């Protein structure tokens, strides 16, 4: 249903406007942080934060979709709880009210009576946003609404969002940290099969006007359903701040060593030493570190790297679903790393794609939806098979049968 994808793009842009508005006033922004409760925390971080921007974005997405597609809101799942406790100890459930005035009233309870801030936020929340894409406008496809589930990560890389660094320099187009690593992720999946069908990645902070200090963003989308594969065209490379590492991927290698060094990967700063050591033998110096699971996946979508690899269990369904759908539309995907390392490619078994409809048995809290075996995001299945065989050759045996 291309109408659903159009609406998701529109609400992602509204969400990006909220994210940008919350960053405009630093004093206000400090008020918006509330530490997450136990059970909501990502165990990778000692302290994890939930911001009002996170919750506002998630609620705007839910309620806009409910208005256009009644019944769909019951199948929209996200990272954030929509409950806040203000300085008076009042527990407030945040929702988007029918009118701007009512939203101001509710927000001012969360913000301890800060009316000016509440009015500014409510205005952005209720502002209408237009979004057009000629590629999508030509698409007519029907997907039954009753098979759809939606994962939302309202602001991925919350730490970078809170920190707010705007002057980080990219390495071959890839930002190691900073506001550019912040993404809004909306992934649609089939509730029967668990396969991703549609994905939207909105990057609110791509370039900043040095006079006004206002940011512009960029949006990426993809749809993969029953043989129809379509995705947004990437912006010109010159707009992506740096030279294009893809130019080094061409040519026919004469040896495995030469071939292996054509691979490039983006990884987390917390990646395991054994994986980093193996990658250095497979990719040479073409290993990039970056913040944010959504942003690292986006680097693969953009073609800045061949793979995003992560061996830990601290990414979740809301982190991966959107990019997975876009990569599927491009002919790639996102697979379970642990299963890939234990798989014998000669058996002809399909690559173990991540699935989104079943929670992890025996897990509790957010870990119910963790990508427990780690992941690899890629654009080409053939290239992935070659990459995996080289990676396995360079890993200690214990790591290939974890």
C-alpha positions as CSV (number, residue, x, y, z in Angstrom):
1,X,0.0,0.0,0.0
2,X,2.0,3.0,-1.3
3,X,-0.4,5.4,0.6
4,X,1.0,4.0,3.9
5,X,4.6,4.6,2.7
6,X,3.7,8.1,1.6
7,X,2.2,8.9,5.0
8,X,5.3,7.4,6.8
9,X,7.5,9.7,4.8
10,X,5.4,12.7,5.7
11,X,5.3,11.8,9.4
12,X,9.1,11.1,9.4
13,X,9.6,14.7,8.1
14,X,7.3,16.0,10.8
15,X,9.3,14.0,13.3
16,X,12.6,15.5,11.9
17,X,11.1,19.0,12.4
18,X,10.4,18.1,16.1
19,X,13.9,16.8,16.6
20,X,15.4,20.0,15.1
21,X,13.1,22.2,17.1
22,X,14.1,20.6,20.4
23,X,17.8,21.2,19.6
24,X,17.3,24.9,18.8
25,X,17.1,26.0,22.5
26,X,19.9,24.5,24.6
27,X,18.4,25.6,27.9
28,X,15.1,23.9,27.0
29,X,16.9,20.8,25.8
30,X,18.4,20.2,29.3
31,X,14.9,20.1,30.7
32,X,13.8,17.3,28.3
33,X,16.1,14.6,29.5
34,X,14.7,11.9,31.9
35,X,16.8,8.9,32.8
36,X,15.3,5.6,31.7
37,X,14.0,3.1,34.3
38,X,15.6,-0.3,34.8
39,X,14.2,-2.7,32.2
40,X,14.1,0.1,29.6
41,X,17.8,0.7,29.6
42,X,20.1,-0.5,26.8
43,X,22.6,-2.5,28.8
44,X,25.4,-1.3,26.5
45,X,25.3,2.1,28.3
46,X,25.8,2.8,32.0
47,X,23.2,5.6,31.7
48,X,20.6,5.8,28.9
49,X,18.3,8.7,28.3
50,X,14.8,9.2,27.2
51,X,14.0,12.6,25.9
52,X,10.8,14.4,25.4
53,X,11.7,14.6,21.7
54,X,11.9,10.8,21.5
55,X,8.5,10.4,23.0
56,X,6.9,13.3,21.1
57,X,8.2,11.8,17.8
58,X,6.9,8.3,18.6
59,X,3.5,9.6,19.6
60,X,3.2,11.9,16.5
61,X,4.0,8.9,14.3
62,X,1.5,6.7,16.0
63,X,-1.3,9.2,16.1
64,X,-0.9,10.4,12.5
65,X,-1.0,6.9,11.3
66,X,-4.1,6.1,13.4
67,X,-5.9,9.2,11.9
68,X,-5.1,8.1,8.3
69,X,-5.3,4.3,8.8
70,X,-7.6,3.4,11.7
71,X,-6.5,0.2,13.5
72,X,-2.9,0.4,12.4
73,X,-1.8,2.2,15.6
74,X,-2.3,-1.0,17.6
75,X,0.5,-2.6,15.5
76,X,3.0,0.3,15.9
77,X,5.7,-0.7,18.4
78,X,8.6,1.5,19.6
79,X,11.5,1.9,22.0
80,X,9.9,4.5,24.2
81,X,7.4,4.5,27.0
82,X,5.1,7.6,26.8
83,X,5.1,8.3,30.5
84,X,6.9,11.2,32.2
85,X,7.1,12.2,35.8
86,X,7.5,16.0,36.4
87,X,9.2,17.8,39.3
88,X,6.0,17.6,41.4
89,X,6.0,13.8,41.1
90,X,2.9,13.8,38.8
91,X,2.9,10.9,36.3
92,X,1.8,12.2,32.9
93,X,1.0,10.1,29.8
94,X,2.1,12.1,26.8
95,X,-0.2,12.0,23.8
96,X,-0.9,14.2,20.8
97,X,-4.2,16.1,21.6
98,X,-6.8,17.0,19.0
99,X,-5.9,20.8,19.2
100,X,-2.7,22.7,19.6
101,X,-4.1,24.4,22.7
102,X,-4.7,21.1,24.5
103,X,-1.2,19.9,23.5
104,X,0.3,23.1,25.0
105,X,-1.6,22.4,28.2
106,X,-0.4,18.8,28.4
107,X,3.3,19.7,27.5
108,X,3.4,22.4,30.1
109,X,2.6,19.8,32.8
110,X,5.6,17.7,31.6
111,X,7.8,20.8,31.4
112,X,6.8,22.1,34.9
113,X,4.9,25.1,33.6
114,X,7.3,26.3,30.9
115,X,4.6,27.7,28.7
116,X,6.9,29.3,26.1
117,X,8.6,26.0,25.4
118,X,5.3,24.1,25.4
119,X,3.9,26.5,22.8
120,X,6.9,26.2,20.6
121,X,6.8,22.4,20.7
122,X,3.0,22.2,20.2
123,X,3.3,24.4,17.1
124,X,5.8,22.1,15.5
125,X,3.8,19.0,16.5
126,X,0.6,20.3,14.9
127,X,2.2,21.9,11.9
128,X,1.3,20.2,8.6
129,X,4.2,18.9,6.5
130,X,4.2,18.1,2.8
131,X,6.5,15.5,1.4
132,X,6.7,14.5,-2.3
133,X,9.0,12.1,-4.1
134,X,8.4,11.5,-7.9
135,X,9.7,8.0,-7.7
136,X,7.1,7.1,-5.1
137,X,4.3,9.1,-6.8
138,X,4.5,6.7,-9.8
139,X,4.1,3.6,-7.5
140,X,0.8,1.9,-7.2
141,X,0.9,-1.3,-5.1
142,X,-1.6,-2.9,-2.7
143,X,-0.4,-4.5,0.5
144,X,-3.1,-5.7,2.9
145,X,-3.1,-3.4,6.0
146,X,-4.0,-6.3,8.3
147,X,-0.6,-8.0,7.7
148,X,1.5,-4.9,8.6
149,X,3.4,-4.3,11.8
150,X,5.6,-1.2,12.4
151,X,8.8,-0.7,14.4
152,X,9.7,2.9,15.3
153,X,13.0,4.2,16.7
154,X,12.0,7.9,17.2
155,X,15.5,9.2,17.7
156,X,18.3,6.7,17.2
157,X,21.7,7.7,18.7
158,X,20.1,9.6,21.5
159,X,23.5,10.2,23.1
160,X,24.8,12.0,20.0
161,X,21.5,14.0,19.9
162,X,21.9,15.1,23.5
163,X,25.6,15.9,23.0
164,X,24.7,17.9,19.9
165,X,28.2,18.1,18.3
166,X,27.9,20.0,15.0
167,X,31.6,20.3,13.9
168,X,32.7,16.7,13.5
169,X,34.7,16.0,10.3
170,X,33.8,13.0,8.2
171,X,36.2,10.3,7.2
172,X,35.5,9.5,3.5
173,X,32.0,10.7,3.9
174,X,31.4,8.8,7.2
175,X,30.8,10.7,10.4
176,X,32.3,8.9,13.5
177,X,30.0,10.9,15.8
178,X,27.9,14.1,16.0
179,X,24.4,15.1,15.0
180,X,24.8,13.6,11.5
181,X,24.6,10.2,13.2
182,X,21.1,10.8,14.5
183,X,18.3,9.1,12.5
184,X,14.5,8.5,12.8
185,X,13.7,4.9,11.8
186,X,10.4,3.5,10.7
187,X,10.3,-0.1,9.5
188,X,7.2,-2.0,8.3
189,X,7.2,-5.8,8.4
190,X,4.9,-8.7,7.6
191,X,3.4,-9.9,10.9
192,X,3.0,-13.4,9.4
193,X,6.5,-14.0,8.1
194,X,8.5,-11.4,10.0
195,X,10.1,-10.1,6.8
196,X,10.6,-6.3,6.4
197,X,8.4,-4.7,3.7
198,X,8.9,-0.9,3.8
199,X,11.5,1.3,5.5
200,X,12.1,5.0,6.1
201,X,15.3,6.5,7.4
202,X,15.1,10.2,8.1
203,X,18.4,12.0,8.9
204,X,17.4,15.3,10.4
205,X,20.9,16.8,10.7
206,X,22.8,16.6,7.4
207,X,24.0,20.1,6.7
208,X,23.9,23.3,8.8
209,X,23.5,26.9,7.5
210,X,26.3,28.7,9.2
211,X,24.4,32.0,9.2
212,X,21.1,30.9,10.6
213,X,22.5,27.7,12.4
214,X,19.4,25.8,11.1
215,X,19.8,22.3,9.9
216,X,18.6,20.5,6.7
217,X,17.9,16.8,6.5
218,X,17.6,14.0,4.1
219,X,15.2,11.1,3.8
220,X,15.7,7.5,2.4
221,X,13.0,4.9,1.8
222,X,12.5,1.5,0.2
223,X,9.7,-1.0,-0.5
224,X,10.1,-4.8,-1.1
225,X,6.9,-6.8,-1.6
226,X,6.2,-9.8,-3.8
227,X,8.8,-9.0,-6.5
228,X,8.3,-5.2,-6.4
229,X,11.5,-3.6,-5.3
230,X,11.7,0.2,-5.4
231,X,13.8,2.7,-3.4
232,X,14.6,6.4,-3.2
233,X,17.5,7.6,-5.3
234,X,20.5,8.8,-3.2
235,X,21.6,12.4,-3.2
236,X,24.7,13.3,-5.3
237,X,27.9,12.2,-3.6
238,X,29.3,15.7,-3.3
239,X,26.5,16.5,-0.9
240,X,27.6,13.7,1.4
241,X,30.8,15.5,2.7
242,X,33.7,13.6,1.4
243,X,35.2,11.4,-1.3
244,X,33.3,8.3,-2.3
245,X,34.9,5.1,-1.1
246,X,32.8,3.1,-3.6
247,X,35.2,4.1,-6.3
248,X,37.7,1.6,-4.8
249,X,35.4,-1.3,-5.2
250,X,35.7,-1.7,-9.0
251,X,37.9,-4.0,-11.0
252,X,38.6,-7.7,-11.2
253,X,41.1,-8.8,-8.6
254,X,43.8,-11.2,-9.5
255,X,44.2,-12.7,-6.0
256,X,42.2,-13.2,-2.9
257,X,44.4,-10.8,-0.9
258,X,43.8,-8.1,-3.5
259,X,40.0,-8.9,-3.5
260,X,39.7,-8.9,0.3
261,X,41.1,-5.4,0.6
262,X,38.3,-4.1,-1.6
263,X,35.8,-4.7,1.2
264,X,34.9,-1.9,3.5
265,X,33.1,-2.0,6.8
266,X,31.5,0.3,9.4
267,X,31.6,-0.9,13.0
268,X,30.7,0.2,16.5
269,X,33.4,1.6,18.8
270,X,32.5,-1.2,21.2
271,X,33.1,-4.0,18.7
272,X,34.9,-7.1,20.0
273,X,38.7,-7.3,19.5
274,X,38.5,-10.7,17.7
275,X,36.1,-9.3,15.1
276,X,38.2,-6.1,14.7
277,X,41.4,-8.2,14.1
278,X,39.7,-10.4,11.5
279,X,38.2,-7.4,9.8
280,X,41.6,-5.7,9.6
281,X,42.9,-8.7,7.6
282,X,39.8,-8.7,5.3
283,X,39.4,-4.9,4.8
284,X,42.8,-3.5,5.5
285,X,42.5,0.1,6.5
286,X,39.0,0.4,5.1
287,X,37.3,0.0,8.5
288,X,35.2,3.0,9.7
289,X,33.8,3.6,13.2
290,X,30.5,5.4,13.7
291,X,27.8,6.1,16.2
292,X,24.2,4.9,15.9
293,X,22.9,1.6,14.5
294,X,20.6,3.5,12.2
295,X,23.4,5.7,10.9
296,X,25.8,2.7,10.3
297,X,23.0,0.9,8.4
298,X,22.5,4.1,6.4
299,X,26.2,4.1,5.4
300,X,25.5,0.8,3.7
301,X,22.3,2.1,2.0
302,X,24.3,5.1,0.8
303,X,27.0,2.9,-0.6
304,X,29.7,4.4,1.5
305,X,30.7,1.0,2.8
306,X,30.0,-2.6,1.8
307,X,28.9,-3.9,5.2
308,X,27.9,-2.9,8.7
309,X,28.9,-5.7,11.1
310,X,28.1,-5.9,14.8
311,X,28.7,-8.9,17.0
312,X,26.9,-7.9,20.2
313,X,23.3,-8.3,21.2
314,X,22.6,-4.6,21.9
315,X,20.7,-3.6,18.7
316,X,17.0,-4.1,18.6
317,X,14.2,-4.7,16.1
318,X,13.4,-1.0,16.0
319,X,17.1,-0.3,15.1
320,X,17.3,-2.6,12.1
321,X,13.8,-3.0,10.5
322,X,13.8,0.3,8.5
323,X,17.3,-0.2,6.9
324,X,16.6,-3.9,6.4
325,X,13.6,-3.1,4.2
326,X,15.5,-0.5,2.2
327,X,18.4,-2.9,1.7
328,X,16.1,-5.7,0.6
329,X,14.6,-3.3,-2.0
330,X,18.2,-2.7,-3.2
331,X,19.0,-6.4,-3.5
332,X,20.7,-6.8,-0.1
333,X,19.5,-7.5,3.4
334,X,20.4,-7.8,7.1
335,X,21.4,-11.2,8.5
336,X,22.1,-12.8,11.9
337,X,25.9,-12.8,12.3
338,X,26.1,-15.7,14.7
339,X,24.0,-17.9,12.4
340,X,26.1,-16.9,9.4
341,X,29.3,-17.9,11.1
342,X,27.9,-21.3,12.1
343,X,26.3,-22.0,8.6
344,X,27.9,-24.1,6.0
345,X,27.4,-22.2,2.7
346,X,27.8,-25.5,0.7
347,X,24.5,-26.8,2.0
348,X,22.7,-24.1,-0.1
349,X,20.8,-22.8,2.9
350,X,19.4,-19.3,2.5
351,X,21.1,-16.5,4.4
352,X,19.5,-16.1,7.9
353,X,17.6,-12.8,7.5
354,X,16.6,-11.0,10.7
355,X,12.9,-11.4,11.4
356,X,10.7,-8.9,13.2
357,X,7.5,-10.7,14.4
358,X,8.6,-13.0,17.2
359,X,10.2,-12.1,20.6
360,X,13.2,-13.9,22.0
361,X,12.2,-16.8,24.2
362,X,13.1,-16.4,27.9
363,X,14.1,-12.8,27.5
364,X,12.6,-9.9,29.5
365,X,12.3,-6.1,29.1
366,X,13.8,-4.7,25.9
367,X,15.9,-7.8,25.4
368,X,12.8,-9.6,24.1
369,X,13.4,-7.7,20.9
370,X,17.2,-7.7,20.7
371,X,19.0,-9.0,17.7
372,X,20.7,-11.6,19.8
373,X,23.1,-13.0,17.2
374,X,24.4,-9.7,16.1
375,X,24.0,-8.6,12.5
376,X,25.5,-7.8,9.1
377,X,23.9,-5.3,6.8
378,X,24.9,-5.6,3.1
379,X,23.8,-4.6,-0.4
380,X,24.8,-7.7,-2.4
381,X,24.3,-11.3,-1.5
382,X,27.1,-12.5,-3.7
383,X,29.5,-10.0,-2.2
384,X,28.3,-11.0,1.3
385,X,29.1,-14.7,0.7
386,X,32.7,-13.8,-0.3
387,X,33.0,-11.5,2.6
388,X,31.8,-14.1,5.1
389,X,34.1,-16.8,3.8
390,X,37.1,-14.4,4.2
391,X,35.9,-13.3,7.7
392,X,35.5,-17.0,8.8
393,X,39.0,-17.8,7.6
394,X,40.4,-15.0,9.7
395,X,38.4,-15.6,12.9
396,X,39.5,-17.9,15.8
397,X,37.4,-21.2,15.7
398,X,35.7,-20.3,18.9
399,X,34.2,-17.2,17.3
400,X,32.7,-19.0,14.4
401,X,30.8,-21.4,16.6
402,X,29.7,-19.2,19.4
